Amino acid sequence: MIDIVKSFDNKAVTEVHIVGGVHPSYDLHYWGTLIKKIKAHRPSLHVKAFSAIELDHMIRSAGLSLRDGLAILKDYGLDSIPGGGAEIFDEELRKAICDEKASSDLWLEIHETAHQLGIPSNATMLYGHIETYAHRIDHMDRLRKLQDKTGGFNAFIPLKYKKSNNSMSYLGEVNTIEDLRNYAVSRLYLDNFPHIKAYWPMTGKEAAQLSLSFGTDDMDGTIDDTTRIYSMAGSKEENPAMSSDEICNLIRQSGFVPVERDSLYKPIPHSNPAP
């Protein structure tokens, strides 16, 4: 993992994103030491790491409270946490699609505690499987209430269910019209979220480009895929990666002005391309 970070030494990257499975042999201090080594090698990198299920496992295994465990990780250099593992918050649906993951209440508690400690995060929602519109609104409502309480979420990221290589492949996938409708409703309902992200490796570049006219404002990002998770799930974008120039061109073609940002959505002035 350190070698992967070092392979970008001569590139203008701003963030390292660390997520994976729950590993029984790797404890909280193993992961904390990894963050510390990354920071020692390249202090400017923002470390966004560990989904709620990973945090739950490593902190619980260490016999610590959520607050103490997250505080230790922050001391190691954790800057923010991603939004993975939220899936869909309805408890009955979670039993059907992700029973082994942290409960919806625990996911929300982990993110609330992180926010209280000054660790911002993102939030996701997996849509297009067996959920109904009511389930989506319930999911967004819980996020909106927590955001009213803490203000700690940077962005909401709708994630499209992909049918390949999983036990629900028979469901198929929703179409692009439904993707755009979901983006628009997300933008309207989550009025206290500053950003809605179009995660183009999941929907494809064209749909992400269209989404800019349906409420999204973040085409994240250049992404150098080292996990193959998107292509394994059936993404059209095999081993996805886009250059900054490619992203800027897509944004301009949609009638918008591209602005490079850092992990906390602060503009990087010297990189702002002209309209």
Secondary structure, DSSP 8 states (H G I E B T S, - for coil): -HHHHHTTTTS---EEEE-----TT--HHHHHHHHHHHHHH-TT-EEEE--HHHHHHHHHHTT--HHHHHHHHHHHT--BB--TT-S---HHHHHHH-TTS--HHHHHHHHHHHHHTT--EEEEEEESSS--HHHHHHHHHHHHHHHHHH--EEEEEEEE---TTSTTGGG----HHHHHHHHHHHHHH-TT-SEEB--HHHH-HHHHHHHTTTT--B-------SS-HHHHTT-SSSS----HHHHHHHHHHTT-----B-TTS-B-GGG----
